[in-house]
Structures are given as C-alpha cells and as structure tokens.
Amino acid sequence: MKNESLQKLLLYGLCSFMILAWTVFGATVVLAYSGNGGLIVHVTKTGDCYHNAGCGYLRSDIEMTLEDAYLAGYRPCSRCNPPEYTGDAGDVQVQNSGNSYNNQSHVTSNNSGNNYIVTTSIPESKSPVGLILGCVAGAGVITGGTIGGVRSSKRKREELIQKVNQQKSEYEHLQQDYKIQKDNYYHKQQMYENALQDYRAQLRENDLKLEEYENKIKYYKKYYSVRSLQDIVDAPKDIEIHEDGTVIKGEVGYNRKYGDLTAFVAPSGKKYHKKSNCGSSYFMQPINIYDAKLQGYSACKTCFSNKQDDEVPYWYRKIPEALKAIKELEKDNL
C-alpha cells in the first residue's frame, strides 16, 4: 500500500513538472514524419477522425500520413488537436493555436523498426503569467495528488478492514455451526449409549427370567413325575381322575359314564339334563356336567329342581394344563 502511494505521488509530481514546463516554454507538439517526409497521424477502424499518438479516443491504432488521412476524408480530432493538412509536409499548423513553431528534428524508430523523423515545435516567446499559473497549477496537482493518494489509501484500508471483519464474521458462524453439530453428535452418542445400557439391562432381565423358567421346568418335571394327576390338581378324595383326564364321581353304570357327574345334552339344545329322556329331546349324549358348564350349557329347570351352581371348580380347570405337562415329560422320556 505504501509503494502504491509513493508511485501515485511520483506520477502526480511528473504531471506537475510537465504542466510547469508547458507553462514556461509554451505548448510543445511532438510530430513524427515517415522516412519519405510524410507526417504520421493515427486513425481507427470505425472512426472518421485522425489523432495524435496516445489520444484517448484511439481504440484500434492505424498509422498513415497526414496527406493520406486528409485525402481519405478524415478530419482532425477535437480532443488531441492534431496538425491540419495545408498541402506542405514542412508547414504544420496546430488546431486552435495561433503560435508559430520552430522545428527541431531528430531520428527515432518505432517497435517495428521503421525510422521516423520526430520534430519538436517550441514557441519563440515565454509568458510570465503563464509561468505563475504553471507554478500554481503544479502546486495544486501535487497537493491534490497527495490528498487523493491519502484518501485512496484510507479507502483501501477501510475496504480491507471491512473484508477482514466479514471473513471474521463468517468464521464465527462456521465455528458456531461446528459447535452445534458437535453438541448434536454428543447428544446422539449419549442416546445410543443409554439405549445400549437399556438393552443390556433387558438382556440381563431376560436371562434371569429364562433361568427362573428353566428352574420351574425342572421343578415341575420332578413334581409331575412323582405325583398322580389327582394329587397334582388337588382334587377332592371322592373324585377319580383317569390318565386321559376323565373325571368320575361315584358308581359308573348304564347312562352313568361319569357317575354322579353325568349329564346329557342334545345336539341342537342349549341345556344340560339330568335324564336322557327329559321332555321332547332326542339323541342326547352323555357329558361331564363340568364340561357342559365350560361349554356354555345351562341347567334344565325340569330335570334339576334345585338351582344349580354354574361355577366350575378350580381343580377341574387345572386338569388340561397338568395333562399337557405330563405329555411333555413323557416326550422327554422323564
């Protein structure tokens, strides 16, 4: 930044010196002539004016002699004020200027190797007022250049500070986003660890239940293997339970398959009866009275004068479970 300010200051000083020289010595016009004596001017591809070298309007630079430009219909540029064609290559007039010029010539060459005769025209007289105005203009340019350089440096410094602050803000936002993502990661990790602990605890609980179940199986196997079915279900002493689960009470006879627990049901009836020929029912089949109650049959009011209890004893309900356990034991050859 300091080097740029120094370069601008030197450039403004050089401009000031040129303005001062112009004021002291008058307007200096550098004219280039080709080797055959033709004055060199510059034209563009699309414009209708010819220019001095270095004119700001030059976009595409095409060199030709002043005479050729005049004959081609080009007119002088109003910005750079090139010489006007008068018919003589040695007699040059500068547009909008009444000064006469003495020509001093030396030979130079361009980038392509073509030789040119460069003529510098200097006025014959000097102006004190011009000298004063030139000094003032030079001082103004130097002062303005210095102030402009300082302002430019300050502006660039402010832009740089603003850019640094913007990058700092973006970095802080990125850091905040990273922190949020990191917190979310730790939160999810904690959730997974808690879920894993719960799963392990559940496995331990299942292992305990499995161990308890296995112990119960061992106990029941041993229990059922040494006791009778009647002892297992804890049936009353006047009840006889066969190996197939048939329950009998009292004497068995004709139409008394289950002894005192025998009842009869019709295929399409909803009542259980004490007699096989009760009422108009036909084809009645014997059934254990407790099974009839479990299957939803209700007591016949004609057969049973007393009100019957529809409840089935708990020991009778345990018989299917005990039979299943015994079959499992037989299956395991215990």
N, C-alpha and C positions, 0 to 999 in steps of 0.2 A: 504494500500500500504506500509506503514511503517512497519507493522507487517510482511509482506512478505519479505521485505528486511532484517529485523532482523533475520528471520528464515533462509534465504539463507546464511547470514553471519555466523550464528552459525553452519550451515551444512558444509560450507567451512572450518571453524575452526576445526570441528571434523575430517574432512578428512585430514586436515594438521597434526593434532595430531597423527592420525593413521599412516600416512606416516612417520612421525618422529619416532614413536615407532618402526615401521618396520625397519627403517634405523639403529636405535640404537640397537635393540635386534635381528635383523635378521628376516627372513621370518617365520611367525607363521602360522601353519596349524592346524585347529581345526578338529579333527577326531571324528566321532560318531560310537560307537560299540553297537550292539544289546546285549540283555541280555545273549545270548549264546556265545558271544565273536566274532561275525561276524561284520566286518567293514561295515557301512551303506553308500551306494552311491545312486545316483538318476538317473533314466533313463526316457525317454519319450515314448509315444506310437508308434511313427513312426521313431525315430532316431536310430542310431547304435552306439552311444557313451554313456558312463556313466559320471556323473558330480558330483561336489561338491554341497552342498546345497547353493542356492542363485545364481547359474550360470545364465547368461543372456540368454543362449540357452534353458533353461527349459521352456517349454510351458505347458506340462502335466507332473506333478511330480509323479513318481512311485518309491517307496523306495524298495531296495533289498540289499543283502550283496554283498561285493566286489567279493567274490568267485563265487556267483550265476551269477553276471554280467559277470565275466570272462568266466565261463562255457557256458553262453548263447551267447557268441561271441561279446559282447560289447567291445569297445576299449576306452582308456582314451580321454577325451575332450582336445583339444589343447588350449582352452581358459582359463578354470579354473584349468587345470593341476591337476586332482585328483590323489590319490595314485595308484601305479601299483600293481597288484597282483603278489606275489612271492611264494605263497604256504603256508605262515605262517601269521596268523592274527596279531601277535605281531610284525612282522617285516615289516614295511611300508616304501616304497621309494616314494619320490616326483619326478615327471617327470621334466626333465631339471634342476635338482638341485643336487649339489654334497655335500650338507651339511648333517651331521648326526644329529639326533634328540634325545633328552632325553624326555621321555614321562611322563607327569604328568596327572593323571586321576581324574575325579570326576563324580558323577552320576547326571543326569538330566532327565527330562521327556518331551515328546512332547505333542501336543494338544490332542492326542487320549489316553493319559495315559500310553503309553509304556515307560519303563525305558531304557535309553541309557547310556553307559559309554563314556564320552567325554574326549578325550585325546588331550592335547595341547603340541605340539612339539616345543621346543625352542633350538636354536643353542648354542653351547658351547662358542663361541668366539664373540667379538664385533669388529667393524671396525671403526677407527677414520674418515677415508674418507667417509664411509657411514653416520657417524654422521653429517659431514659437508654438504654432499649432501642432507641429510634429512632435515637439517635446511633451506638450500636454497630452496628445493622443497616446504617445508611447507610455507615459506615466500611467494613464488611465488603463491602457491594456495590461501593463504589468500588475497594477493594483487589482483590476478586475480578474486577471488570471489567477493571482494569488488567492483572492477571496473565493473565486469559483473552485479552485483546487481544494481549499479548506472545506467548502460546502460539500463538494463531491466526496471528499474523504469522510466527512461526518455522515453523509447519507449512506455511503457504503458500510461504514461502521455500524450504523443503525440497522441496515438490512442484514448484516452479518449477525448482530445480536438477536434480531428477530428470528433469523433462521436457527440460531443455536437454541433459543427458547422454545421454538416449535419442535425441534428434534428432542429437546429435553422433555417436553410435554408428551410426545409420542412414546419416548422411552418409559416415562412414568405410567402411561396407560398400559403398555406392554407388561411392565412389571406387575401392575395391579391385576391384569388378566392372568398372568402366570401364578400369582398368589391365589386367585380364586380357583384356578384349575388344580393347584396343589392341594388346597383345602378340600375340594370335591374328591380328589383321589384318596386322601387320608380318610375322609368320611366313608367312602365306599369300601376302603380296605377294612375299616373298623366294623362296618356292617357285615362284610364277609367273614371276619374273624368271629363276630358274635353268632352268626348263623352256623359257622363250623362248630363252635362250642355247644350250641343248642343241639346240633346233630349228634355230636359225640355223647352228650348227656342222654339223648334219646336212645342211642345205641346201648349205652350202659344200662338204662332202664329196661330196654327190651331184653338185654342179656339176663338181667335179674328175673324178669318175668318168665323168660324161657327156662331158666334154671328152676324157678319155682314150679313151673308147669311140668317139667321133667320129674321133679321130686314127687309131685302129686300123682303123675302117671305111675311111677314106681310104687307109691303107696297104694294106689287103687288096684294095681296089678296084684300086689301081695294081698290086699284086703279081699278082693273078689276071688282070689284063688283058694282061699282057706275057708270062706263062708258060703252058706247056701243063699239062694236067691231070696228066700223068705226072711233070712236074717239081714240081708243087705238092705231090703226095703223096709225092714222093721214092721212086718205085717202082724196083725193080731194072731194069737195062738190057735184060734179056731179056723183060720184061713189056711188053705193048702194051695201052694203055687207050684205048678209043674215047670219043667225045664223050658218048655215052649212059651211060658208066660200065662198059661191058662190058670184062672183063679177059681177055686171051688170052695164052697162052704156047706157043710153038712153032707147028707147022703145023696148019691147020684143014682138016678133011675130013668124010667121012660119019661120022655119030655122034661127031664130034670138033668140036663147036661152039666149045668153049673151048680147043681144042688139048690140051696136056698137063694142063690143069686141068679137063678134062671128067670129070664123074661122073654116075651115074644113080640116080634114086630112084623107088620105086613109090608110087602114090597112098596106099596104106594101110600102107606099110612105115616102119621107123624106122632103116634102114641106107642108106648110100650105097654104090654099087657101081662097080667099075671097068669092068665089061662090062654091056651092055644085056640080055644073055640069061643072066644069072647065076641058077642054081638054078631055082626054080619061079615067079619073079616075072614078071609080065606088065605091059604098058603102062607101062614105065619111061620117064621123061622125062629129058633131059639137064639138068644143072645145074652151075654152077661149084662146084668142090669146097669153096671158101672159104665160099660161100653156104650149102652143105649143113651145114658145121660151125656157122655162125652160127645156122642154124635148128634145131639140136639133133640132127641126124643123126649117127650113129656109123659107123665104117668096118666093112665086111663082112669077116669073117675069111677067108672063102673066096676073095674076089677079091684082097684085099690080104694077101699072105703076111707081109709085114713090118708091124710095128706102126706105125700112122700117128700123127702128131702132131696133136692136136685144136686146137692154138693157131692163131689167125688172125693174119697179120702186121699190124702197126700201120698200115702204109701203105694196106692194103686197107680198114681201118676208117675211114680219113680220106676215102675217096672220096665217100660221101654228103654230107659237110659241104662238100667242095670243089665238088661239083655244085650244091649249094644256093647257094653264094656266087656261082658263075658265072651262075646264073639271075637272081640279084638284080642282078648287073652288067648283064646283057642287058636286064633290065626298066628299069633306069635309063638305058639307051642309052649305056652307057660302053664 
